[in-house]
């Protein structure tokens, strides 16, 4: 699978590729382009647009793109649901207080943006282990609640 989105990623445009690679297609390819190029690149490269206005895998009905991917692909793992609430709060400024972890994730994502700028592929690879760890924490937290 191939996906395309806007360059200079922060929260959703890194969390979504993590989700796709870990749960849908470990070989998925991600293209980061200028915002005005997303539709053209999607057509020419047969890529699924995400986290861009009007995309099915975008901000729809109050969801962030991560949540839209969970819904579209039927990923109903409770730990992913917990992670989705954190990503949502980190990505949508008005909802940052939704979970205590959201502000921390937003700060970390913005720090990675400061370090890597629009070198999005490097940024994605650097953050994959962070999302692995956050997902593990979500799973552990749910297990301890049982």
Rosetta blueprint (number, residue, H / E / L):
1 X L
2 X E
3 X E
4 X E
5 X E
6 X E
7 X L
8 X L
9 X L
10 X L
11 X L
12 X H
13 X H
14 X H
15 X H
16 X H
17 X H
18 X H
19 X H
20 X H
21 X H
22 X H
23 X H
24 X L
25 X L
26 X L
27 X L
28 X L
29 X E
30 X E
31 X E
32 X E
33 X E
34 X L
35 X H
36 X H
37 X H
38 X H
39 X H
40 X H
41 X H
42 X H
43 X H
44 X H
45 X H
46 X L
47 X L
48 X E
49 X E
50 X E
51 X L
52 X L
53 X L
54 X L
55 X L
56 X L
57 X E
58 X L
59 X L
60 X L
61 X L
62 X L
63 X L
64 X L
65 X H
66 X H
67 X H
68 X H
69 X H
70 X H
71 X H
72 X H
73 X L
74 X L
75 X L
76 X L
77 X L
78 X H
79 X H
80 X H
81 X H
82 X H
83 X H
84 X H
85 X H
86 X H
87 X H
88 X H
89 X H
90 X H
91 X H
92 X L
93 X H
94 X H
95 X H
96 X H
97 X H
98 X H
99 X L
100 X H
101 X H
102 X H
103 X H
104 X H
105 X H
106 X H
107 X H
108 X H
109 X H
110 X H
111 X H
112 X H
113 X H
114 X H
115 X H
116 X H
117 X L
118 X L
119 X L
120 X H
121 X H
122 X H
123 X H
124 X H
125 X H
126 X H
127 X H
128 X H
129 X H
130 X H
131 X H
132 X H
133 X H
134 X H
135 X H
136 X H
137 X H
138 X H
139 X H
140 X H
141 X H
142 X H
143 X H
144 X H
145 X H
146 X L
